[in-house]
Amino acid sequence: PEENLKKVEFYPESFYFPAGGASVRHIAAPGKVTMARLTRKDGVYRMAIVPGEFLDFGEEKNEEIAKSIQENWPHAFAKIETSIDKFLANYSSNHIHAVYGDYVEELIIFSELAGIDWMLFKD
């Protein structure tokens, strides 16, 4: 965290929030990650579990990619363990949470104990 926090910046909010403010901007460090999101459809909760890896393309390429999308937002270049078609057809949110490490089993156990349906995005 100490090394990563040195790379966190605040940029002026550009267009989403008319009142202004700041956007936290960084590029996530590379490494194995577990991404997940608790979603709800027709009143029923579901846990989407997405194992993957954050990639590093080198500082220059990372910046080029970030600027081509939206410079003042946080970025993580993720390689997921399923096809993009399966992910897009079944993932029902525009956000996701991520943590470094493998927490797939813990999320499955939690979901089952809580009575939440879950879907693992892994081929």
MOPAC internal coordinates of N, CA, C and O (Angstrom, degrees):
PM7 1SCF
backbone

  N    0.0000 0     0.00 0     0.00 0    0    0    0
  C    1.4637 1     0.00 0     0.00 0    1    0    0
  C    1.5404 1   112.28 1     0.00 0    2    1    0
  O    1.2310 1   120.56 1   141.07 1    3    2    1
  N    1.3250 1   116.54 1   -38.93 1    3    2    1
  C    1.4589 1   119.16 1  -177.04 1    5    3    2
  C    1.5290 1   111.30 1   -59.36 1    6    5    3
  O    1.2310 1   120.48 1   136.25 1    7    6    5
  N    1.3192 1   116.68 1   -43.75 1    7    6    5
  C    1.4666 1   121.41 1   179.40 1    9    7    6
  C    1.5286 1   110.58 1   -68.49 1   10    9    7
  O    1.2310 1   120.75 1   137.17 1   11   10    9
  N    1.3146 1   116.17 1   -42.83 1   11   10    9
  C    1.4669 1   121.05 1  -178.29 1   13   11   10
  C    1.5347 1   111.88 1   -65.78 1   14   13   11
  O    1.2310 1   120.23 1   140.28 1   15   14   13
  N    1.3321 1   117.17 1   -39.72 1   15   14   13
  C    1.4673 1   120.37 1  -177.59 1   17   15   14
  C    1.5249 1   112.36 1   -63.47 1   18   17   15
  O    1.2310 1   120.18 1   153.63 1   19   18   17
  N    1.3294 1   117.26 1   -26.37 1   19   18   17
  C    1.4640 1   120.66 1   177.74 1   21   19   18
  C    1.5277 1   111.22 1   -63.87 1   22   21   19
  O    1.2310 1   120.52 1   158.87 1   23   22   21
  N    1.3190 1   116.62 1   -21.13 1   23   22   21
  C    1.4629 1   121.28 1  -176.16 1   25   23   22
  C    1.5331 1   112.94 1   -98.50 1   26   25   23
  O    1.2310 1   120.15 1  -177.66 1   27   26   25
  N    1.3229 1   117.32 1     2.34 1   27   26   25
  C    1.4666 1   121.52 1   179.31 1   29   27   26
  C    1.5279 1   108.93 1   -83.18 1   30   29   27
  O    1.2310 1   121.03 1   -46.63 1   31   30   29
  N    1.3264 1   115.63 1   133.37 1   31   30   29
  C    1.4610 1   121.48 1  -179.95 1   33   31   30
  C    1.5249 1   109.37 1  -130.57 1   34   33   31
  O    1.2310 1   121.06 1   -20.21 1   35   34   33
  N    1.3148 1   115.58 1   159.79 1   35   34   33
  C    1.4597 1   121.57 1   173.80 1   37   35   34
  C    1.5220 1   108.14 1  -113.15 1   38   37   35
  O    1.2310 1   120.93 1   -53.68 1   39   38   37
  N    1.3158 1   115.82 1   126.32 1   39   38   37
  C    1.4652 1   122.46 1   178.96 1   41   39   38
  C    1.5222 1   108.40 1  -114.13 1   42   41   39
  O    1.2310 1   119.88 1   -30.83 1   43   42   41
  N    1.3283 1   117.84 1   149.17 1   43   42   41
  C    1.4649 1   119.42 1   175.19 1   45   43   42
  C    1.5318 1   110.15 1   -61.35 1   46   45   43
  O    1.2310 1   120.52 1   -41.72 1   47   46   45
  N    1.3089 1   116.61 1   138.28 1   47   46   45
  C    1.4606 1   120.69 1   176.72 1   49   47   46
  C    1.5190 1   107.77 1   -63.65 1   50   49   47
  O    1.2310 1   120.74 1   -50.33 1   51   50   49
  N    1.3280 1   116.18 1   129.67 1   51   50   49
  C    1.4588 1   119.08 1  -170.15 1   53   51   50
  C    1.5247 1   115.45 1   -92.87 1   54   53   51
  O    1.2310 1   119.40 1   138.84 1   55   54   53
  N    1.3353 1   118.74 1   -41.16 1   55   54   53
  C    1.4621 1   116.62 1  -173.90 1   57   55   54
  C    1.5176 1   114.96 1  -151.96 1   58   57   55
  O    1.2310 1   118.14 1   160.33 1   59   58   57
  N    1.2993 1   121.15 1   -19.67 1   59   58   57
  C    1.4627 1   121.29 1  -174.86 1   61   59   58
  C    1.5239 1   113.47 1   -74.03 1   62   61   59
  O    1.2310 1   120.58 1   144.05 1   63   62   61
  N    1.3072 1   116.50 1   -35.95 1   63   62   61
  C    1.4541 1   120.03 1  -173.42 1   65   63   62
  C    1.5276 1   109.30 1  -118.92 1   66   65   63
  O    1.2310 1   120.11 1   -75.48 1   67   66   65
  N    1.3357 1   117.39 1   104.52 1   67   66   65
  C    1.4681 1   121.22 1  -174.85 1   69   67   66
  C    1.5288 1   113.64 1   -57.41 1   70   69   67
  O    1.2310 1   119.92 1   152.62 1   71   70   69
  N    1.3288 1   117.75 1   -27.38 1   71   70   69
  C    1.4630 1   120.15 1  -178.82 1   73   71   70
  C    1.5231 1   111.90 1   -75.05 1   74   73   71
  O    1.2310 1   120.22 1   170.28 1   75   74   73
  N    1.3217 1   117.18 1    -9.72 1   75   74   73
  C    1.4617 1   120.21 1   179.21 1   77   75   74
  C    1.5104 1   112.19 1    92.62 1   78   77   75
  O    1.2310 1   121.16 1    27.72 1   79   78   77
  N    1.3070 1   115.39 1  -152.28 1   79   78   77
  C    1.4503 1   121.07 1  -177.19 1   81   79   78
  C    1.5121 1   109.88 1   113.05 1   82   81   79
  O    1.2310 1   121.30 1    16.96 1   83   82   81
  N    1.3151 1   115.11 1  -163.04 1   83   82   81
  C    1.4621 1   119.77 1  -176.34 1   85   83   82
  C    1.5174 1   110.89 1  -127.87 1   86   85   83
  O    1.2310 1   121.53 1   -29.60 1   87   86   85
  N    1.3120 1   114.68 1   150.40 1   87   86   85
  C    1.4647 1   122.01 1   172.49 1   89   87   86
  C    1.5196 1   107.90 1  -108.18 1   90   89   87
  O    1.2310 1   120.94 1   -43.89 1   91   90   89
  N    1.3177 1   115.81 1   136.11 1   91   90   89
  C    1.4590 1   120.08 1   174.41 1   93   91   90
  C    1.5147 1   106.81 1   -81.46 1   94   93   91
  O    1.2310 1   120.70 1   -55.27 1   95   94   93
  N    1.3213 1   116.27 1   124.73 1   95   94   93
  C    1.4606 1   121.35 1  -175.69 1   97   95   94
  C    1.5222 1   109.86 1  -122.23 1   98   97   95
  O    1.2310 1   120.98 1   -51.04 1   99   98   97
  N    1.3099 1   115.73 1   128.96 1   99   98   97
  C    1.4643 1   121.42 1   173.78 1  101   99   98
  C    1.5137 1   108.59 1  -161.86 1  102  101   99
  O    1.2310 1   121.00 1   -11.83 1  103  102  101
  N    1.3070 1   115.70 1   168.17 1  103  102  101
  C    1.4593 1   121.95 1   172.36 1  105  103  102
  C    1.5215 1   106.37 1  -117.58 1  106  105  103
  O    1.2310 1   120.96 1   -56.83 1  107  106  105
  N    1.3325 1   115.77 1   123.17 1  107  106  105
  C    1.4593 1   121.13 1  -175.17 1  109  107  106
  C    1.5257 1   111.29 1   -62.60 1  110  109  107
  O    1.2310 1   121.30 1   -36.79 1  111  110  109
  N    1.3107 1   115.11 1   143.21 1  111  110  109
  C    1.4618 1   121.81 1   177.70 1  113  111  110
  C    1.5266 1   109.61 1   -68.33 1  114  113  111
  O    1.2310 1   120.28 1   -28.51 1  115  114  113
  N    1.3243 1   117.06 1   151.49 1  115  114  113
  C    1.4606 1   119.50 1   178.72 1  117  115  114
  C    1.5292 1   111.62 1   -71.06 1  118  117  115
  O    1.2310 1   121.15 1   -25.60 1  119  118  117
  N    1.3270 1   115.40 1   154.40 1  119  118  117
  C    1.4565 1   120.61 1   176.19 1  121  119  118
  C    1.5132 1   111.58 1   152.32 1  122  121  119
  O    1.2310 1   121.37 1   -13.62 1  123  122  121
  N    1.3300 1   114.99 1   166.38 1  123  122  121
  C    1.4630 1   121.50 1   176.08 1  125  123  122
  C    1.5216 1   109.02 1   -68.48 1  126  125  123
  O    1.2310 1   120.89 1   -42.47 1  127  126  125
  N    1.3295 1   115.90 1   137.53 1  127  126  125
  C    1.4604 1   120.87 1  -177.53 1  129  127  126
  C    1.5260 1   110.96 1  -137.88 1  130  129  127
  O    1.2310 1   121.59 1   -20.00 1  131  130  129
  N    1.3111 1   114.57 1   160.00 1  131  130  129
  C    1.4571 1   122.00 1   167.47 1  133  131  130
  C    1.5221 1   106.30 1  -119.27 1  134  133  131
  O    1.2310 1   121.24 1   -57.24 1  135  134  133
  N    1.3181 1   115.24 1   122.76 1  135  134  133
  C    1.4627 1   121.01 1   177.77 1  137  135  134
  C    1.5282 1   107.93 1  -108.27 1  138  137  135
  O    1.2310 1   120.67 1   -32.67 1  139  138  137
  N    1.3161 1   116.32 1   147.33 1  139  138  137
  C    1.4638 1   119.32 1  -179.78 1  141  139  138
  C    1.5187 1   109.97 1  -157.44 1  142  141  139
  O    1.2310 1   122.13 1   -20.66 1  143  142  141
  N    1.3220 1   113.53 1   159.34 1  143  142  141
  C    1.4640 1   120.23 1   177.17 1  145  143  142
  C    1.5217 1   108.18 1  -155.17 1  146  145  143
  O    1.2310 1   120.96 1   -49.82 1  147  146  145
  N    1.3168 1   115.77 1   130.18 1  147  146  145
  C    1.4556 1   121.67 1   173.34 1  149  147  146
  C    1.5224 1   106.68 1   -88.08 1  150  149  147
  O    1.2310 1   120.81 1   -63.44 1  151  150  149
  N    1.3283 1   116.06 1   116.56 1  151  150  149
  C    1.4601 1   121.05 1  -178.13 1  153  151  150
  C    1.5264 1   109.34 1  -117.23 1  154  153  151
  O    1.2310 1   120.96 1    -7.57 1  155  154  153
  N    1.3178 1   115.76 1   172.43 1  155  154  153
  C    1.4580 1   119.94 1   178.75 1  157  155  154
  C    1.5190 1   108.57 1  -142.11 1  158  157  155
  O    1.2310 1   121.01 1   -46.66 1  159  158  157
  N    1.3246 1   115.68 1   133.34 1  159  158  157
  C    1.4583 1   121.49 1   176.33 1  161  159  158
  C    1.5191 1   107.87 1  -134.45 1  162  161  159
  O    1.2310 1   120.92 1   -51.95 1  163  162  161
  N    1.3307 1   115.84 1   128.05 1  163  162  161
  C    1.4683 1   121.59 1  -178.00 1  165  163  162
  C    1.5256 1   111.42 1    52.31 1  166  165  163
  O    1.2310 1   120.61 1  -142.22 1  167  166  165
  N    1.3337 1   116.44 1    37.78 1  167  166  165
  C    1.4578 1   121.25 1   177.21 1  169  167  166
  C    1.5154 1   115.32 1    80.34 1  170  169  167
  O    1.2310 1   119.80 1  -178.68 1  171  170  169
  N    1.3220 1   117.99 1     1.32 1  171  170  169
  C    1.4705 1   121.84 1  -178.01 1  173  171  170
  C    1.5278 1   109.28 1  -108.57 1  174  173  171
  O    1.2310 1   121.00 1   -51.98 1  175  174  173
  N    1.3328 1   115.69 1   128.02 1  175  174  173
  C    1.4598 1   120.43 1   178.75 1  177  175  174
  C    1.5207 1   111.30 1   -77.88 1  178  177  175
  O    1.2310 1   121.76 1   -30.73 1  179  178  177
  N    1.3296 1   114.24 1   149.27 1  179  178  177
  C    1.4647 1   120.81 1   175.07 1  181  179  178
  C    1.5250 1   107.71 1  -147.25 1  182  181  179
  O    1.2310 1   121.16 1   -41.51 1  183  182  181
  N    1.3169 1   115.39 1   138.49 1  183  182  181
  C    1.4527 1   121.49 1   177.18 1  185  183  182
  C    1.5239 1   108.43 1   -99.75 1  186  185  183
  O    1.2310 1   120.80 1   -61.58 1  187  186  185
  N    1.3191 1   116.08 1   118.42 1  187  186  185
  C    1.4628 1   121.57 1   174.38 1  189  187  186
  C    1.5267 1   106.80 1   -92.83 1  190  189  187
  O    1.2310 1   120.39 1   -54.88 1  191  190  189
  N    1.3265 1   116.86 1   125.12 1  191  190  189
  C    1.4654 1   122.70 1  -177.11 1  193  191  190
  C    1.5218 1   107.89 1  -119.73 1  194  193  191
  O    1.2310 1   120.89 1   -56.83 1  195  194  193
  N    1.3343 1   115.89 1   123.17 1  195  194  193
  C    1.4651 1   120.76 1  -171.97 1  197  195  194
  C    1.5300 1   110.20 1  -130.95 1  198  197  195
  O    1.2310 1   119.96 1   -84.26 1  199  198  197
  N    1.3334 1   117.69 1    95.74 1  199  198  197
  C    1.4656 1   118.42 1   174.83 1  201  199  198
  C    1.5231 1   110.03 1   -73.11 1  202  201  199
  O    1.2310 1   120.81 1   -30.50 1  203  202  201
  N    1.3097 1   116.05 1   149.50 1  203  202  201
  C    1.4574 1   118.86 1   179.90 1  205  203  202
  C    1.5064 1   112.71 1  -174.42 1  206  205  203
  O    1.2310 1   121.99 1    20.70 1  207  206  205
  N    1.3113 1   113.80 1  -159.30 1  207  206  205
  C    1.4598 1   120.96 1  -178.41 1  209  207  206
  C    1.5248 1   108.51 1  -147.07 1  210  209  207
  O    1.2310 1   120.73 1   -44.36 1  211  210  209
  N    1.3271 1   116.20 1   135.64 1  211  210  209
  C    1.4577 1   120.61 1   171.63 1  213  211  210
  C    1.5184 1   107.61 1   -87.04 1  214  213  211
  O    1.2310 1   121.01 1   -46.94 1  215  214  213
  N    1.3256 1   115.68 1   133.06 1  215  214  213
  C    1.4589 1   122.02 1  -175.79 1  217  215  214
  C    1.5230 1   111.46 1  -104.83 1  218  217  215
  O    1.2310 1   121.40 1   -24.25 1  219  218  217
  N    1.3216 1   114.92 1   155.75 1  219  218  217
  C    1.4612 1   122.52 1   175.41 1  221  219  218
  C    1.5158 1   107.33 1  -124.47 1  222  221  219
  O    1.2310 1   120.49 1   -58.88 1  223  222  221
  N    1.3217 1   116.68 1   121.12 1  223  222  221
  C    1.4640 1   121.54 1  -179.33 1  225  223  222
  C    1.5248 1   111.98 1  -100.31 1  226  225  223
  O    1.2310 1   120.39 1  -169.75 1  227  226  225
  N    1.3154 1   116.86 1    10.25 1  227  226  225
  C    1.4571 1   121.55 1  -174.80 1  229  227  226
  C    1.5161 1   109.32 1    94.24 1  230  229  227
  O    1.2310 1   120.84 1   -30.12 1  231  230  229
  N    1.3176 1   116.01 1   149.88 1  231  230  229
  C    1.4658 1   120.57 1  -172.23 1  233  231  230
  C    1.5271 1   113.22 1   -56.13 1  234  233  231
  O    1.2310 1   120.34 1   134.93 1  235  234  233
  N    1.3165 1   116.96 1   -45.07 1  235  234  233
  C    1.4655 1   119.94 1  -177.00 1  237  235  234
  C    1.5286 1   111.81 1   -64.10 1  238  237  235
  O    1.2310 1   120.11 1   132.64 1  239  238  237
  N    1.3324 1   117.40 1   -47.36 1  239  238  237
  C    1.4697 1   121.35 1  -179.38 1  241  239  238
  C    1.5323 1   110.46 1   -68.23 1  242  241  239
  O    1.2310 1   120.18 1   139.24 1  243  242  241
  N    1.3431 1   117.26 1   -40.76 1  243  242  241
  C    1.4665 1   120.51 1   177.14 1  245  243  242
  C    1.5268 1   110.64 1   -55.48 1  246  245  243
  O    1.2310 1   120.76 1   132.96 1  247  246  245
  N    1.3265 1   116.15 1   -47.04 1  247  246  245
  C    1.4643 1   120.82 1  -179.55 1  249  247  246
  C    1.5249 1   111.38 1   -65.06 1  250  249  247
  O    1.2310 1   120.55 1   139.72 1  251  250  249
  N    1.3210 1   116.56 1   -40.28 1  251  250  249
  C    1.4667 1   120.93 1   178.72 1  253  251  250
  C    1.5295 1   110.75 1   -60.19 1  254  253  251
  O    1.2310 1   120.81 1   134.50 1  255  254  253
  N    1.3279 1   116.06 1   -45.50 1  255  254  253
  C    1.4695 1   120.36 1   179.41 1  257  255  254
  C    1.5306 1   110.17 1   -64.40 1  258  257  255
  O    1.2310 1   120.41 1   132.30 1  259  258  257
  N    1.3306 1   116.82 1   -47.70 1  259  258  257
  C    1.4666 1   120.79 1  -178.38 1  261  259  258
  C    1.5282 1   111.14 1   -58.76 1  262  261  259
  O    1.2310 1   120.32 1   134.65 1  263  262  261
  N    1.3157 1   117.00 1   -45.35 1  263  262  261
  C    1.4692 1   120.57 1  -178.98 1  265  263  262
  C    1.5225 1   112.04 1   -66.67 1  266  265  263
  O    1.2310 1   120.33 1   151.17 1  267  266  265
  N    1.3283 1   116.98 1   -28.83 1  267  266  265
  C    1.4664 1   119.70 1   179.94 1  269  267  266
  C    1.5272 1   112.01 1   -74.71 1  270  269  267
  O    1.2310 1   120.18 1   163.30 1  271  270  269
  N    1.3223 1   117.26 1   -16.70 1  271  270  269
  C    1.4630 1   121.69 1  -178.15 1  273  271  270
  C    1.5251 1   110.32 1  -102.37 1  274  273  271
  O    1.2310 1   120.49 1   111.30 1  275  274  273
  N    1.3083 1   116.66 1   -68.70 1  275  274  273
  C    1.4639 1   123.88 1   178.37 1  277  275  274
  C    1.5178 1   106.20 1  -166.38 1  278  277  275
  O    1.2310 1   120.62 1   -75.95 1  279  278  277
  N    1.2916 1   116.42 1   104.05 1  279  278  277
  C    1.4640 1   121.66 1  -170.62 1  281  279  278
  C    1.5177 1   114.28 1   -59.92 1  282  281  279
  O    1.2310 1   119.71 1   143.87 1  283  282  281
  N    1.3271 1   118.16 1   -36.13 1  283  282  281
  C    1.4612 1   119.03 1  -170.40 1  285  283  282
  C    1.5284 1   114.75 1   -94.02 1  286  285  283
  O    1.2310 1   119.54 1  -160.20 1  287  286  285
  N    1.3017 1   118.48 1    19.80 1  287  286  285
  C    1.4596 1   121.48 1   175.86 1  289  287  286
  C    1.5217 1   110.18 1  -111.14 1  290  289  287
  O    1.2310 1   120.31 1   -17.16 1  291  290  289
  N    1.3221 1   117.01 1   162.84 1  291  290  289
  C    1.4692 1   118.77 1   172.59 1  293  291  290
  C    1.5307 1   109.93 1   -71.86 1  294  293  291
  O    1.2310 1   120.71 1   -31.48 1  295  294  293
  N    1.3130 1   116.24 1   148.52 1  295  294  293
  C    1.4628 1   121.49 1  -179.38 1  297  295  294
  C    1.5233 1   110.53 1  -131.61 1  298  297  295
  O    1.2310 1   121.35 1   -38.00 1  299  298  297
  N    1.3188 1   115.03 1   142.00 1  299  298  297
  C    1.4639 1   122.82 1   170.68 1  301  299  298
  C    1.5218 1   105.75 1  -137.80 1  302  301  299
  O    1.2310 1   120.75 1   -55.91 1  303  302  301
  N    1.3102 1   116.17 1   124.09 1  303  302  301
  C    1.4626 1   120.78 1  -179.55 1  305  303  302
  C    1.5267 1   107.31 1   -93.48 1  306  305  303
  O    1.2310 1   121.15 1   -80.67 1  307  306  305
  N    1.3248 1   115.40 1    99.33 1  307  306  305
  C    1.4605 1   121.29 1  -169.39 1  309  307  306
  C    1.5227 1   112.49 1  -101.00 1  310  309  307
  O    1.2310 1   121.62 1   -43.64 1  311  310  309
  N    1.3050 1   114.51 1   136.36 1  311  310  309
  C    1.4652 1   122.50 1   169.64 1  313  311  310
  C    1.5240 1   105.16 1  -109.01 1  314  313  311
  O    1.2310 1   120.81 1   -63.99 1  315  314  313
  N    1.3353 1   116.06 1   116.01 1  315  314  313
  C    1.4625 1   119.85 1  -177.16 1  317  315  314
  C    1.5232 1   110.27 1   -98.36 1  318  317  315
  O    1.2310 1   120.92 1   -18.83 1  319  318  317
  N    1.3246 1   115.84 1   161.17 1  319  318  317
  C    1.4608 1   121.65 1  -173.67 1  321  319  318
  C    1.5220 1   112.74 1   -96.27 1  322  321  319
  O    1.2310 1   120.92 1  -147.26 1  323  322  321
  N    1.3274 1   115.84 1    32.74 1  323  322  321
  C    1.4584 1   121.87 1   175.62 1  325  323  322
  C    1.5233 1   107.48 1  -147.80 1  326  325  323
  O    1.2310 1   120.72 1    -9.84 1  327  326  325
  N    1.3066 1   116.23 1   170.16 1  327  326  325
  C    1.4664 1   119.09 1   179.58 1  329  327  326
  C    1.5237 1   109.71 1   -72.61 1  330  329  327
  O    1.2310 1   121.10 1   -30.77 1  331  330  329
  N    1.3085 1   115.51 1   149.23 1  331  330  329
  C    1.4602 1   120.03 1   178.18 1  333  331  330
  C    1.5290 1   110.34 1   -63.30 1  334  333  331
  O    1.2310 1   119.99 1   147.49 1  335  334  333
  N    1.3358 1   117.62 1   -32.51 1  335  334  333
  C    1.4662 1   120.79 1   178.26 1  337  335  334
  C    1.5254 1   111.19 1   -63.50 1  338  337  335
  O    1.2310 1   120.16 1   134.61 1  339  338  337
  N    1.3331 1   117.29 1   -45.39 1  339  338  337
  C    1.4629 1   120.67 1   179.02 1  341  339  338
  C    1.5287 1   110.17 1   -64.23 1  342  341  339
  O    1.2310 1   120.87 1   137.82 1  343  342  341
  N    1.3157 1   115.94 1   -42.18 1  343  342  341
  C    1.4628 1   119.94 1  -179.88 1  345  343  342
  C    1.5275 1   110.90 1   -61.31 1  346  345  343
  O    1.2310 1   120.10 1   127.96 1  347  346  345
  N    1.3156 1   117.42 1   -52.04 1  347  346  345
  C    1.4650 1   120.80 1  -177.35 1  349  347  346
  C    1.5235 1   112.80 1   -65.05 1  350  349  347
  O    1.2310 1   120.08 1   147.44 1  351  350  349
  N    1.3283 1   117.46 1   -32.56 1  351  350  349
  C    1.4655 1   120.96 1  -179.37 1  353  351  350
  C    1.5287 1   112.43 1   -74.67 1  354  353  351
  O    1.2310 1   120.11 1   157.44 1  355  354  353
  N    1.3435 1   117.40 1   -22.56 1  355  354  353
  C    1.4588 1   119.94 1  -171.45 1  357  355  354
  C    1.5221 1   115.90 1  -121.45 1  358  357  355
  O    1.2310 1   119.72 1   166.13 1  359  358  357
  N    1.3108 1   118.14 1   -13.87 1  359  358  357
  C    1.4641 1   120.37 1  -178.54 1  361  359  358
  C    1.5208 1   108.57 1   -89.35 1  362  361  359
  O    1.2310 1   120.34 1   -55.19 1  363  362  361
  N    1.3242 1   116.96 1   124.81 1  363  362  361
  C    1.4698 1   119.83 1  -170.41 1  365  363  362
  C    1.5317 1   113.59 1  -114.36 1  366  365  363
  O    1.2310 1   120.62 1  -132.48 1  367  366  365
  N    1.3137 1   116.43 1    47.52 1  367  366  365
  C    1.4579 1   119.94 1   175.43 1  369  367  366
  C    1.5223 1   109.33 1  -152.91 1  370  369  367
  O    1.2310 1   120.96 1   -16.94 1  371  370  369
  N    1.3124 1   115.77 1   163.06 1  371  370  369
  C    1.4626 1   119.61 1   175.63 1  373  371  370
  C    1.5282 1   111.66 1  -103.90 1  374  373  371
  O    1.2310 1   120.14 1  -174.27 1  375  374  373
  N    1.3216 1   117.34 1     5.73 1  375  374  373
  C    1.4594 1   122.50 1   177.24 1  377  375  374
  C    1.5260 1   109.51 1  -131.74 1  378  377  375
  O    1.2310 1   121.24 1   -17.38 1  379  378  377
  N    1.3288 1   115.23 1   162.62 1  379  378  377
  C    1.4603 1   121.30 1   176.23 1  381  379  378
  C    1.5256 1   107.69 1  -153.44 1  382  381  379
  O    1.2310 1   120.69 1   -27.97 1  383  382  381
  N    1.3108 1   116.29 1   152.03 1  383  382  381
  C    1.4612 1   122.08 1   175.81 1  385  383  382
  C    1.5186 1   107.83 1  -105.72 1  386  385  383
  O    1.2310 1   120.37 1   -29.48 1  387  386  385
  N    1.3217 1   116.90 1   150.52 1  387  386  385
  C    1.4670 1   120.26 1  -178.78 1  389  387  386
  C    1.5184 1   110.09 1  -140.86 1  390  389  387
  O    1.2310 1   121.84 1   -31.08 1  391  390  389
  N    1.3236 1   114.08 1   148.92 1  391  390  389
  C    1.4622 1   121.75 1   174.79 1  393  391  390
  C    1.5196 1   107.11 1  -140.16 1  394  393  391
  O    1.2310 1   120.59 1   -35.94 1  395  394  393
  N    1.3167 1   116.48 1   144.06 1  395  394  393
  C    1.4619 1   120.18 1   178.21 1  397  395  394
  C    1.5198 1   109.64 1   -72.67 1  398  397  395
  O    1.2310 1   121.02 1   -44.69 1  399  398  397
  N    1.3288 1   115.65 1   135.31 1  399  398  397
  C    1.4550 1   121.75 1   179.96 1  401  399  398
  C    1.5217 1   111.03 1   113.46 1  402  401  399
  O    1.2310 1   121.53 1    -1.83 1  403  402  401
  N    1.3230 1   114.68 1   178.17 1  403  402  401
  C    1.4646 1   121.97 1  -178.89 1  405  403  402
  C    1.5240 1   109.39 1  -106.32 1  406  405  403
  O    1.2310 1   120.68 1   -73.91 1  407  406  405
  N    1.3278 1   116.31 1   106.09 1  407  406  405
  C    1.4593 1   122.18 1   179.66 1  409  407  406
  C    1.5192 1   111.80 1  -121.01 1  410  409  407
  O    1.2310 1   120.62 1  -154.40 1  411  410  409
  N    1.3166 1   116.42 1    25.60 1  411  410  409
  C    1.4639 1   121.20 1  -178.68 1  413  411  410
  C    1.5242 1   110.79 1   -60.79 1  414  413  411
  O    1.2310 1   120.20 1   128.63 1  415  414  413
  N    1.3222 1   117.22 1   -51.37 1  415  414  413
  C    1.4761 1   120.11 1  -177.35 1  417  415  414
  C    1.5230 1   111.48 1   -60.88 1  418  417  415
  O    1.2310 1   120.22 1   138.94 1  419  418  417
  N    1.3277 1   117.19 1   -41.06 1  419  418  417
  C    1.4601 1   120.58 1   179.49 1  421  419  418
  C    1.5259 1   111.15 1   -62.61 1  422  421  419
  O    1.2310 1   120.11 1   139.62 1  423  422  421
  N    1.3180 1   117.40 1   -40.38 1  423  422  421
  C    1.4661 1   120.44 1   178.90 1  425  423  422
  C    1.5268 1   111.79 1   -68.21 1  426  425  423
  O    1.2310 1   120.54 1   142.62 1  427  426  425
  N    1.3194 1   116.56 1   -37.38 1  427  426  425
  C    1.4677 1   119.94 1   176.73 1  429  427  426
  C    1.5250 1   110.22 1   -65.21 1  430  429  427
  O    1.2310 1   120.41 1   133.38 1  431  430  429
  N    1.3243 1   116.82 1   -46.62 1  431  430  429
  C    1.4704 1   120.72 1   179.57 1  433  431  430
  C    1.5254 1   110.28 1   -60.81 1  434  433  431
  O    1.2310 1   120.14 1   132.89 1  435  434  433
  N    1.3279 1   117.33 1   -47.11 1  435  434  433
  C    1.4623 1   120.44 1   178.15 1  437  435  434
  C    1.5236 1   111.11 1   -57.46 1  438  437  435
  O    1.2310 1   120.77 1   132.47 1  439  438  437
  N    1.3252 1   116.14 1   -47.53 1  439  438  437
  C    1.4662 1   120.50 1  -178.05 1  441  439  438
  C    1.5214 1   111.04 1   -59.68 1  442  441  439
  O    1.2310 1   120.50 1   135.75 1  443  442  441
  N    1.3234 1   116.66 1   -44.25 1  443  442  441
  C    1.4674 1   119.85 1  -179.92 1  445  443  442
  C    1.5251 1   111.46 1   -65.90 1  446  445  443
  O    1.2310 1   120.16 1   138.08 1  447  446  445
  N    1.3267 1   117.30 1   -41.92 1  447  446  445
  C    1.4667 1   120.12 1   178.64 1  449  447  446
  C    1.5290 1   111.69 1   -64.72 1  450  449  447
  O    1.2310 1   120.64 1   146.08 1  451  450  449
  N    1.3254 1   116.39 1   -33.92 1  451  450  449
  C    1.4664 1   121.25 1  -178.61 1  453  451  450
  C    1.5285 1   112.63 1   -87.39 1  454  453  451
  O    1.2310 1   120.31 1   177.84 1  455  454  453
  N    1.3280 1   117.00 1    -2.16 1  455  454  453
  C    1.4594 1   120.10 1  -179.54 1  457  455  454
  C    1.5209 1   113.20 1    72.13 1  458  457  455
  O    1.2310 1   120.80 1  -149.24 1  459  458  457
  N    1.3181 1   116.07 1    30.76 1  459  458  457
  C    1.4665 1   121.56 1  -178.80 1  461  459  458
  C    1.5255 1   109.34 1  -105.02 1  462  461  459
  O    1.2310 1   120.57 1   -51.36 1  463  462  461
  N    1.3289 1   116.51 1   128.64 1  463  462  461
  C    1.4654 1   119.71 1   173.16 1  465  463  462
  C    1.5189 1   108.38 1   -62.99 1  466  465  463
  O    1.2310 1   120.67 1   -31.97 1  467  466  465
  N    1.3295 1   116.32 1   148.03 1  467  466  465
  C    1.4597 1   119.51 1   178.92 1  469  467  466
  C    1.5203 1   109.65 1  -137.05 1  470  469  467
  O    1.2310 1   121.69 1   -23.93 1  471  470  469
  N    1.3209 1   114.38 1   156.07 1  471  470  469
  C    1.4614 1   120.92 1   176.68 1  473  471  470
  C    1.5154 1   107.75 1  -135.12 1  474  473  471
  O    1.2310 1   120.98 1   -53.89 1  475  474  473
  N    1.3158 1   115.74 1   126.11 1  475  474  473
  C    1.4583 1   121.98 1   178.09 1  477  475  474
  C    1.5208 1   108.71 1   -97.03 1  478  477  475
  O    1.2310 1   120.55 1   -59.44 1  479  478  477
  N    1.3100 1   116.55 1   120.56 1  479  478  477
  C    1.4665 1   122.24 1   179.02 1  481  479  478
  C    1.5265 1   108.58 1   -90.13 1  482  481  479
  O    1.2310 1   121.17 1  -101.44 1  483  482  481
  N    1.3137 1   115.36 1    78.56 1  483  482  481
  C    1.4639 1   121.41 1  -179.02 1  485  483  482
  C    1.5178 1   108.03 1  -149.94 1  486  485  483
  O    1.2310 1   120.71 1   -53.44 1  487  486  485
  N    1.3300 1   116.25 1   126.56 1  487  486  485
  C    1.4673 1   120.51 1   179.22 1  489  487  486
  C    1.5194 1   110.77 1   -87.67 1  490  489  487
  O    1.2310 1   120.10 1   180.00 1  491  490  489

